[in-house]
Amino acid sequence: MSKTRVTVTLIHGLAIGEDTHKEVVLREPTAGDILDAQEASECLRMVPTPDGGLEPMLISSPSRSSMEVLRRQIVSVGDISGPLDEKLLRKLDPEDLDMLLAVTGNFDAGGSNQVQKEVVRRGRDEGGRPGAE
């Protein structure tokens, strides 16, 4: 696996305490990052069954999964070591968040996105219910 790292300068920065950090170091995602992000993005919901009942199902949020992968790709923000806590990620200006997502999208996007799609596909049958594989 390549150990590509990229340094990004945020436009607005991330205020932590009295300091505003603008330098973010990102790395390529690992398979573990993708799997952990997929798991963190799932929530248990009760869904209707064809016979009118309810059954528990794990539902995954693609947007939440993307944020979880990004969190794990952050090596550091200023002198704060990653992965970045979700509370801090939420404090980013939307323009800075868009910039980070654009940069991380360039890290072998096809490969990591394909892995994520395959994890979701294998976990569901054609009707969207958990599969038997």
Backbone hydrogen bonds, N-H to C=O, Kabsch-Sander energy under -0.5 kcal/mol:
donor,donor_aa,acceptor,acceptor_aa,energy
6,V,26,L,-2.3
8,V,6,V,-0.5
8,V,24,V,-3.2
10,L,8,V,-0.7
10,L,22,K,-3.6
14,L,21,H,-2.9
15,A,13,G,-0.6
16,I,14,L,-0.6
16,I,19,D,-3.1
19,D,16,I,-1.8
21,H,14,L,-2.8
21,H,19,D,-0.6
24,V,8,V,-3.1
24,V,22,K,-0.6
25,V,76,S,-2.5
26,L,6,V,-3.0
26,L,24,V,-0.5
27,R,73,Q,-1.8
28,E,4,T,-1.3
34,I,30,T,-1.9
35,L,31,A,-2.6
36,D,32,G,-2.9
37,A,33,D,-2.5
38,Q,34,I,-2.3
39,E,35,L,-2.2
40,A,36,D,-2.5
41,S,37,A,-1.3
42,E,39,E,-1.3
43,C,59,I,-2.2
45,R,57,M,-2.7
47,V,45,R,-0.6
47,V,55,E,-2.9
49,T,53,G,-2.2
52,G,49,T,-2.0
55,E,47,V,-2.3
57,M,45,R,-2.8
59,I,43,C,-2.9
59,I,57,M,-0.6
61,S,41,S,-1.4
65,S,61,S,-2.5
66,S,62,P,-2.1
67,M,63,S,-1.9
68,E,64,R,-2.3
69,V,65,S,-2.2
70,L,66,S,-2.4
71,R,67,M,-2.7
72,R,68,E,-1.5
73,Q,69,V,-1.5
73,Q,70,L,-0.6
74,I,70,L,-1.0
74,I,71,R,-0.6
75,V,25,V,-2.8
75,V,73,Q,-0.7
76,S,25,V,-1.3
77,V,80,I,-2.5
78,G,23,E,-3.2
80,I,77,V,-2.4
81,S,79,D,-0.6
82,G,75,V,-3.5
84,L,71,R,-1.5
89,L,85,D,-2.3
90,R,86,E,-2.2
91,K,87,K,-0.5
91,K,88,L,-1.0
92,L,89,L,-1.3
96,D,93,D,-0.5
97,L,93,D,-2.5
98,D,94,P,-2.7
99,M,95,E,-1.8
100,L,96,D,-2.3
101,L,97,L,-2.6
102,A,98,D,-2.2
103,V,99,M,-2.3
104,T,100,L,-2.7
105,G,101,L,-1.6
106,N,102,A,-0.5
106,N,103,V,-1.3
107,F,104,T,-1.3
108,D,106,N,-1.4
109,A,105,G,-0.5
112,S,108,D,-2.1
113,N,109,A,-2.5
114,Q,110,G,-2.0
115,V,111,G,-2.1
116,Q,112,S,-2.3
117,K,113,N,-2.5
118,E,114,Q,-2.3
119,V,115,V,-2.4
120,V,116,Q,-2.1
121,R,117,K,-2.7
122,R,118,E,-2.7
123,G,119,V,-1.1
124,R,121,R,-1.5
125,D,129,R,-4.7
128,G,125,D,-2.1
131,G,123,G,-0.8
